[in-house]
Amino acid sequence: MNFEQFWSKLSKEKKNIRLETSSRKQGFSFSFNDQFDEVVVVPESTNIPRHILRNDFHNVWNKFKEINGDPYRPAFYQRVTHNASYILAIMNHLLKGDKVS
């Protein structure tokens, strides 16, 4: 799956979907906001929405393709974004084993 296909699939997620981060098992919900072409993540620990832009997802996507080993480890993305844990959980949920290209 390439990034455009992934973003198209993600943009269809209008209702809140509950997931957990892979490393700390922190619960959160997310949905897609068409108006701003962004993903809104609401961590259960704070209930404060985080707005994650397409560019953040794209940066993680590009880094993801370069990683040897487990690309779902948030530590690899510290310099890319502060929302890597959420982005990776969403990618894992939507990719369901598909390869990233």
C-alpha positions in Angstrom: 0.0 0.0 0.0 1.3 3.4 -0.8 0.7 6.6 1.2 -2.1 7.9 -0.9 -4.0 4.6 -0.6 -3.4 4.6 3.1 -4.6 8.2 3.5 -7.7 7.5 1.4 -8.5 4.5 3.7 -7.9 6.6 6.8 -10.1 9.5 5.5 -13.1 7.1 5.6 -12.8 6.7 9.4 -15.4 9.2 10.4 -16.5 7.6 13.7 -14.4 7.4 16.8 -12.3 4.2 16.8 -10.6 3.1 20.1 -7.0 1.8 19.9 -4.0 1.4 22.3 -0.5 2.6 21.8 1.8 -0.4 21.2 4.5 0.5 23.8 2.6 1.8 26.8 -0.9 0.4 26.0 -2.4 3.8 26.5 -6.0 4.0 25.2 -7.1 6.6 22.7 -9.8 7.2 20.1 -9.4 8.7 16.7 -11.5 10.0 13.8 -10.8 11.8 10.6 -11.8 15.4 10.2 -12.6 16.1 6.5 -12.8 19.9 7.0 -9.1 20.2 7.9 -7.8 16.9 6.3 -6.5 15.8 9.7 -6.8 13.1 12.2 -8.1 13.9 15.7 -6.7 11.8 18.5 -8.2 11.9 22.0 -6.0 10.2 24.6 -8.1 8.6 27.4 -5.6 9.9 30.0 -6.2 13.6 29.2 -9.3 13.8 27.0 -7.6 16.7 25.2 -7.8 16.4 21.4 -4.6 16.3 19.4 -4.8 17.3 15.8 -2.4 15.3 13.6 -1.8 16.6 10.1 -1.3 14.7 6.9 2.3 15.8 6.8 3.0 14.2 10.2 1.6 10.9 8.9 3.6 11.2 5.7 6.8 11.9 7.6 6.3 8.8 9.7 5.3 6.8 6.7 8.6 7.7 4.9 10.7 6.9 8.0 8.8 3.6 8.5 9.9 2.4 5.0 13.6 3.0 6.0 13.7 1.1 9.3 15.4 -2.3 9.6 13.8 -4.2 12.4 10.5 -3.4 14.1 9.2 -0.2 12.5 6.4 0.0 15.0 8.8 1.2 17.8 8.0 4.9 18.5 11.6 5.6 19.6 12.6 5.6 15.9 10.4 8.6 15.3 11.4 11.0 18.1 12.8 13.5 15.7 9.9 13.2 13.3 6.9 13.9 15.5 5.7 13.8 19.1 2.6 11.8 18.0 4.4 8.7 16.7 2.7 6.4 19.2 -0.7 7.3 17.9 0.3 7.4 14.2 1.9 3.9 14.5 -1.1 2.4 16.2 -3.4 3.8 13.5 -1.1 2.6 10.8 -1.0 -0.9 12.3 -4.8 -0.9 12.6 -5.4 0.1 9.0 -2.5 -1.7 7.3 -3.4 -5.1 8.7 -0.3 -6.8 7.4 -0.2 -4.9 4.1 3.3 -3.8 3.0 4.3 -0.2 2.9 5.5 1.2 -0.4 
